[in-house]
Amino acid sequence: MGALARSRYNFNTLMSRSFCLCSSICTGVPSSKSSPSQSCGALPRFYSPILPSSKGEVVRLEGDEFWHMTRVLRLGVDSRLELFNGTGGLVEACIHSIDKTGSYIIALNESKMLHPQGAQWHVFSAFGSLKGGRADWLIEKCTELGASSVTPLLTERSPNITNNRVERLHRVILAAVKQCQRLHGMTLKPPMKLHDFLPMVSQSNLSFLAAAKSPPLVNMLSLSSPPDGGVLIVGPEGDFTEEELKLLTDAGAILVGLGSCRLRVETATIALLSALMLWSDAREQETLPLARDHEP
């Protein structure tokens, strides 16, 4: 556990493999009109931890992103593209020059800093024991669906997660972020023991716990007011023990059922997250006409 905690990476640290040099560091220009998940156009998008702060500034792109740009997409000088930094920064740019190890990218306009929108759901799933790429699939789909973070939950039946999987899962996140056009990288947090997790359940406005023979999720949603986000909890293969379930429900977790079939850990996680994201989005859309009606 200690070794794994020391190996944790944040989105920018890991992806600095595609490092760049910049004449000045960008804080970005805030924009409230653009969607945080929407591209400025049909342009290829590349990750860069540092963005140019103003039109005409140049950054250098190397590593994996340079390889994908020049060898996979075969972009050349003057090709237009977008750069993003994984924390909401976005700028339209083009390739200024290319050499053997990297390319210089010049900004065509001012960079923008976009803030996350919509409900922020945090996933706590006991997937440490999953094998055969199933954990990769879980992380990939959580990223695509818009989860704010994923935390491996350590339980009696899933007591650990191997150290060498952490960096791989971060690579999966970056690939999924680019695929689904997110501008904010999903956070993969260090593993957490169940007892350490209980205070978070108590403090959360809404915590849903997937459990067999529980009231259907749809019924529970009809009784709930959608918050700005919350916590969703999925147990390990073999489910939580009775003691663990009691601890979670005593802390405030709401038991919800996901149907009559027995689901794998990754299937239950994605089913619950999908339903909550769609629910949150639908309720948010319902409030938009009301907000416009009250505009002066």
C-alpha positions as CSV (number, residue, x, y, z in Angstrom):
1,M,0.0,0.0,0.0
2,G,2.8,2.4,0.9
3,A,4.7,1.6,-2.3
4,L,1.5,2.2,-4.4
5,A,0.8,5.5,-2.6
6,R,4.3,6.7,-3.5
7,S,3.8,5.7,-7.1
8,R,0.6,7.8,-7.6
9,Y,0.7,10.2,-10.4
10,N,-1.5,13.1,-11.3
11,F,-2.6,13.6,-14.9
12,N,0.0,16.2,-15.9
13,T,3.0,14.4,-14.2
14,L,2.6,11.1,-15.9
15,M,1.9,12.6,-19.3
16,S,4.9,14.8,-19.2
17,R,6.4,12.0,-21.3
18,S,5.1,14.1,-24.1
19,F,6.9,17.1,-22.6
20,C,7.3,20.5,-24.2
21,L,9.3,23.7,-23.8
22,C,7.5,27.0,-23.8
23,S,8.7,30.6,-23.7
24,S,6.2,31.4,-20.9
25,I,3.8,29.4,-18.8
26,C,0.1,29.9,-19.5
27,T,-2.6,30.4,-17.0
28,G,-5.2,30.7,-19.8
29,V,-8.0,33.1,-20.5
30,P,-11.3,32.1,-18.8
31,S,-14.3,31.5,-21.1
32,S,-17.8,30.9,-19.8
33,K,-19.4,30.4,-23.3
34,S,-17.6,27.3,-24.5
35,S,-18.4,23.8,-23.5
36,P,-15.6,22.0,-21.6
37,S,-16.0,18.9,-23.7
38,Q,-16.4,20.5,-27.1
39,S,-13.7,20.9,-29.8
40,C,-13.2,24.3,-31.4
41,G,-13.7,22.4,-34.7
42,A,-12.9,19.1,-36.5
43,L,-9.2,19.4,-35.6
44,P,-6.9,16.7,-34.2
45,R,-6.2,17.3,-30.5
46,F,-2.9,16.6,-28.7
47,Y,-1.9,16.7,-25.1
48,S,0.7,19.2,-23.9
49,P,1.2,20.0,-20.2
50,I,2.2,23.6,-21.0
51,L,0.2,25.7,-23.5
52,P,1.3,28.9,-25.2
53,S,-0.2,31.9,-23.4
54,S,-0.7,34.1,-26.4
55,K,-1.1,34.1,-30.2
56,G,2.3,33.5,-31.9
57,E,4.0,31.8,-29.0
58,V,5.6,28.4,-29.6
59,V,5.8,25.1,-27.7
60,R,7.7,22.0,-28.6
61,L,6.0,18.6,-28.6
62,E,8.0,15.4,-28.2
63,G,7.4,11.8,-27.2
64,D,4.2,9.9,-27.8
65,E,2.2,12.8,-29.0
66,F,4.8,13.8,-31.5
67,W,4.9,10.1,-32.8
68,H,1.1,10.1,-33.1
69,M,1.0,13.4,-34.8
70,T,3.7,12.7,-37.5
71,R,3.7,8.9,-37.9
72,V,0.1,7.9,-37.3
73,L,-1.8,11.0,-38.6
74,R,1.0,12.1,-40.8
75,L,0.5,15.8,-40.2
76,G,3.0,18.1,-41.7
77,V,4.1,21.8,-41.5
78,D,1.2,24.2,-41.4
79,S,-1.3,21.5,-40.4
80,R,-3.9,22.9,-38.0
81,L,-4.6,21.2,-34.6
82,E,-5.6,21.8,-31.0
83,L,-3.5,21.5,-27.9
84,F,-5.0,20.8,-24.4
85,N,-3.4,20.4,-21.0
86,G,-5.8,18.1,-19.2
87,T,-7.0,20.7,-16.8
88,G,-9.3,22.7,-19.1
89,G,-6.8,24.6,-21.2
90,L,-7.3,24.7,-24.9
91,V,-5.7,26.5,-27.8
92,E,-5.9,26.3,-31.6
93,A,-2.5,26.0,-33.3
94,C,-0.5,24.8,-36.2
95,I,2.7,23.0,-36.9
96,H,5.5,25.5,-37.4
97,S,8.4,23.0,-38.0
98,I,9.4,19.4,-37.6
99,D,12.7,17.7,-36.8
100,K,13.7,14.1,-36.0
101,T,12.6,14.2,-32.3
102,G,9.8,16.7,-32.1
103,S,7.8,19.5,-33.6
104,Y,7.4,23.2,-32.8
105,I,3.7,24.2,-32.5
106,I,2.7,27.9,-32.9
107,A,-0.5,29.3,-31.3
108,L,-3.0,30.8,-33.7
109,N,-5.1,32.5,-31.0
110,E,-5.2,33.1,-27.2
111,S,-5.5,30.0,-25.0
112,K,-8.8,29.4,-23.2
113,M,-9.4,28.0,-19.8
114,L,-12.7,26.1,-19.6
115,H,-14.2,24.9,-16.3
116,P,-15.9,21.6,-15.7
117,Q,-19.6,21.6,-16.2
118,G,-22.4,19.3,-15.1
119,A,-22.5,16.9,-12.1
120,Q,-19.2,15.5,-10.8
121,W,-19.6,11.9,-9.9
122,H,-16.8,10.1,-8.0
123,V,-16.5,6.3,-8.5
124,F,-15.3,4.0,-5.7
125,S,-15.1,0.5,-7.1
126,A,-13.3,-2.6,-5.7
127,F,-11.7,-3.6,-9.0
128,G,-8.2,-4.5,-7.7
129,S,-8.6,-8.2,-8.4
130,L,-9.9,-7.8,-12.0
131,K,-7.7,-9.5,-14.6
132,G,-7.4,-9.8,-18.4
133,G,-7.9,-6.1,-19.3
134,R,-11.1,-5.8,-17.3
135,A,-9.8,-3.0,-15.1
136,D,-8.5,-1.2,-18.2
137,W,-12.0,-1.4,-19.7
138,L,-13.6,0.0,-16.5
139,I,-11.2,2.9,-16.4
140,E,-11.7,3.7,-20.1
141,K,-15.5,3.7,-19.9
142,C,-15.6,5.7,-16.7
143,T,-13.4,8.3,-18.5
144,E,-15.6,8.3,-21.6
145,L,-18.8,8.7,-19.5
146,G,-17.5,11.7,-17.7
147,A,-16.6,10.5,-14.2
148,S,-14.7,13.0,-12.2
149,S,-12.5,10.5,-10.5
150,V,-12.1,6.7,-9.8
151,T,-10.7,5.3,-6.6
152,P,-9.8,1.6,-6.2
153,L,-11.7,0.5,-3.0
154,L,-9.8,-2.0,-0.9
155,T,-12.2,-4.5,0.8
156,E,-12.0,-7.9,2.5
157,R,-12.5,-9.7,-0.8
158,S,-10.4,-7.2,-2.9
159,P,-7.6,-6.3,-0.5
160,N,-5.0,-4.8,-2.9
161,I,-4.1,-3.6,-6.4
162,T,-0.8,-4.3,-8.1
163,N,1.7,-1.5,-8.3
164,N,2.6,-1.9,-12.0
165,R,-1.0,-1.3,-13.1
166,V,-1.2,2.3,-12.0
167,E,0.9,3.9,-14.8
168,R,-0.9,1.7,-17.4
169,L,-4.2,2.9,-16.2
170,H,-3.1,6.5,-16.5
171,R,-2.2,5.9,-20.2
172,V,-5.7,4.4,-20.7
173,I,-7.2,7.6,-19.2
174,L,-5.2,9.9,-21.6
175,A,-6.2,7.8,-24.6
176,A,-9.9,7.9,-23.6
177,V,-9.8,11.6,-22.8
178,K,-8.6,12.3,-26.3
179,Q,-11.0,9.9,-27.9
180,C,-14.1,11.4,-26.2
181,Q,-12.9,15.0,-26.5
182,R,-12.8,15.7,-22.8
183,L,-10.7,18.7,-21.7
184,H,-10.4,17.7,-18.1
185,G,-8.6,14.4,-17.4
186,M,-10.3,12.0,-15.1
187,T,-8.4,11.5,-11.8
188,L,-7.2,8.1,-10.8
189,K,-6.8,8.3,-7.0
190,P,-4.7,6.1,-4.8
191,P,-6.4,2.9,-3.4
192,M,-8.5,3.5,-0.3
193,K,-9.4,1.2,2.5
194,L,-13.0,0.9,3.3
195,H,-12.7,2.3,6.8
196,D,-10.9,5.3,5.5
197,F,-13.7,5.8,2.9
198,L,-16.6,5.9,5.4
199,P,-16.2,9.6,6.4
200,M,-16.5,10.5,2.7
201,V,-19.8,8.7,2.5
202,S,-21.0,10.5,5.5
203,Q,-20.0,13.9,4.1
204,S,-21.4,13.3,0.6
205,N,-24.7,14.8,-0.4
206,L,-25.6,11.6,-2.2
207,S,-24.0,8.2,-2.2
208,F,-25.4,5.2,-4.2
209,L,-24.3,1.7,-3.3
210,A,-25.0,-1.1,-5.9
211,A,-26.3,-4.1,-4.0
212,A,-28.3,-7.2,-4.9
213,K,-31.9,-7.4,-3.8
214,S,-32.1,-3.6,-3.3
215,P,-34.8,-1.2,-4.5
216,P,-34.4,-0.4,-8.2
217,L,-32.1,2.5,-9.0
218,V,-34.8,4.2,-11.1
219,N,-37.2,4.2,-8.1
220,M,-34.5,5.7,-5.9
221,L,-33.7,8.4,-8.4
222,S,-37.3,9.5,-8.5
223,L,-37.2,10.2,-4.8
224,S,-33.9,12.1,-5.0
225,S,-33.0,15.6,-5.9
226,P,-30.0,15.7,-8.2
227,P,-27.0,17.4,-6.5
228,D,-23.9,18.7,-8.2
229,G,-22.6,15.2,-8.0
230,G,-21.9,12.5,-5.5
231,V,-20.4,9.1,-4.8
232,L,-21.2,5.8,-6.4
233,I,-19.9,2.6,-4.8
234,V,-19.5,-0.9,-6.3
235,G,-18.2,-3.9,-4.4
236,P,-15.7,-6.6,-5.4
237,E,-16.3,-10.0,-7.0
238,G,-18.3,-11.8,-4.4
239,D,-19.7,-8.4,-3.2
240,F,-19.2,-6.7,0.1
241,T,-19.4,-8.7,3.3
242,E,-22.5,-8.2,5.5
243,E,-20.4,-6.2,7.9
244,E,-19.0,-3.9,5.2
245,L,-22.6,-3.3,3.9
246,K,-23.7,-2.3,7.3
247,L,-20.8,0.1,7.8
248,L,-21.6,1.7,4.4
249,T,-25.3,2.1,5.0
250,D,-24.7,3.3,8.5
251,A,-22.5,6.0,7.0
252,G,-25.4,7.1,4.7
253,A,-25.0,5.1,1.5
254,I,-28.3,4.4,-0.3
255,L,-28.7,0.8,-1.5
256,V,-29.8,0.5,-5.2
257,G,-30.5,-2.4,-7.4
258,L,-29.3,-2.7,-11.0
259,G,-31.6,-5.5,-12.2
260,S,-32.2,-9.1,-11.7
261,C,-29.0,-10.4,-13.3
262,R,-25.7,-10.9,-11.5
263,L,-23.2,-8.3,-12.8
264,R,-19.5,-8.3,-12.9
265,V,-17.7,-5.5,-11.1
266,E,-16.9,-3.5,-14.2
267,T,-20.4,-4.0,-15.6
268,A,-22.1,-2.8,-12.4
269,T,-19.8,0.2,-12.2
270,I,-20.5,1.3,-15.8
271,A,-24.3,0.6,-15.5
272,L,-24.5,2.7,-12.3
273,L,-22.4,5.5,-13.7
274,S,-24.2,5.6,-17.0
275,A,-27.6,5.9,-15.3
276,L,-26.4,8.7,-12.9
277,M,-24.8,10.7,-15.7
278,L,-27.9,10.5,-17.9
279,W,-30.1,11.4,-14.9
280,S,-28.0,14.3,-14.0
281,D,-27.9,15.5,-17.6
282,A,-31.7,15.2,-18.0
283,R,-32.4,17.1,-14.8
284,E,-29.9,19.8,-15.9
285,Q,-31.6,20.2,-19.2
286,E,-35.0,20.5,-17.5
287,T,-33.7,23.5,-15.5
288,L,-32.4,25.4,-18.6
289,P,-35.8,26.6,-19.8
290,L,-36.6,27.7,-16.3
291,A,-33.4,29.7,-16.0
292,R,-34.0,31.4,-19.4
293,D,-37.6,32.3,-18.4
294,H,-36.2,34.2,-15.4
295,E,-33.6,36.1,-17.3
296,P,-34.2,39.9,-17.3
